[in-house]
């Protein structure tokens, strides 16, 4: 287990493990980047004398149920399971024709077992359709779920969330953030000409977010951070460049497809000029695409 996962979260880990021992479900509330996933991974690894089912997210609900089934299958807890997961998935699908039936099957199965702990990395996508089934899982086992604060405001869900013991996950303190950063620098073998300036700038940019610390250390060179004078503008440029990089891929795909379609239309109509224009547009996006992505993509360490 990586030591970074523990930094600044020792008290939270003790609280969650204590709740598990008491049979209480825990709701971990925090914004993106505060380390909910890392905390849940730690809890997953250190819970003893329990059978832990780890799932990534509750939506799409069918995939969530499939993850649960797969985890139970791996632990040989599915009745009459074979050595072939795909075959058992198929048999399960015939037995339970829809998600409602599959959820009932799993909740009834878990109710018959002892010591089951269901971890949901992201339960923010809870819907009125899936909520009754999560209620059944809460009745059948101990649940640990991470959610974004906005999920608590969804209509009709307040009563459901009150069934959990709430744990608010805040950004790391300055001392904990520095300790975490030092571990990540060692882990990735970062060598900075001005180590203290590099540390200070990364900490100012990350603002106590474990996710941002990881991103800055792993994907941005120490030289680029140390040489930057405007921290606020540099941080904003990182965010904007990442967002543009994400948006660029589908845009290039659309224009390339348009160029291909233009050539086919021109060929069908015998229009040579239009055919040439289509070919030029395709060539342009083939050449320009990688250059644009290189410009916008965060530079790796």
Secondary structure, DSSP 8 states (H G I E B T S, - for coil): --GGGGTT-HHHHHHHHHHHHHT--EEEE--TTSSHHHHHHHHHHH--SSEEEEEEES-SHHHHHHHHHHHHHHTT-STT--S-HHHHHHHHHHH--SHHHHHHHHHHHHHHSSSEEEEEEE-TT--HHHHHHHHHHHHHSEEEEEE-GGGGGSTT-HHHHTTSEEEE-----HHHHHHHHHHHHHHHT---TTHHHHHHHHHHHHTT-HHHHHHHHHHS-HHHHHH-S-HHHHHHHHHHHHHHHHHHHHHHHHHHHHHHHHHHHHHHHT-HHHHHHHHHHHHHHHHHHHHHHHHHS----
